[in-house]
Amino acid sequence: MTVTCEINTRYPECDRMGVVHHAVYPIWYEQARLEWLERAGLRFEELSALGVNPAMVDLHIKYKGAATYPQTLYITVRPESFAPKKLGLSYTLTDASGVLLGEAETFHIWTGPDNRSFDLERGLPEMYARLKAAFE
């Protein structure tokens, strides 16, 4: 399942020239990831209430162009890999005309209430089935 999320740049995210600061991009990717998870049937609030978290353990970002203010951007999230204890996603950031501004990859380990590795398939089989369906 591929999901595209719309992001509008905000003035406080920019330097004096109206260029978005590089530290904002991971926040946007997180917004897009939460939307992807929700559309996959894994609402973050529900996971959090159960003490389960897709803890990010790796993030790679490639900046291809500058986002500016004001601008509408689109982040497309694609699933890359999954297993009972892991999740990998990729992201493409474009402007409204389709110009590529960035790419990213994140890798997550499912953790449980004790913040240790959590087997989603064994611990929450119905949620694992939703995740599996999002990859088909």
Secondary structure as UniProt FT lines:
FT   STRAND          3..8
FT   HELIX           11..13
FT   TURN            16..17
FT   STRAND          19..20
FT   HELIX           22..24
FT   HELIX           25..39
FT   TURN            40..41
FT   HELIX           44..49
FT   TURN            50..51
FT   STRAND          53..63
FT   STRAND          72..83
FT   TURN            84..85
FT   STRAND          86..95
FT   TURN            96..97
FT   STRAND          100..111
FT   TURN            113..114
FT   HELIX           120..123
FT   HELIX           125..134
//
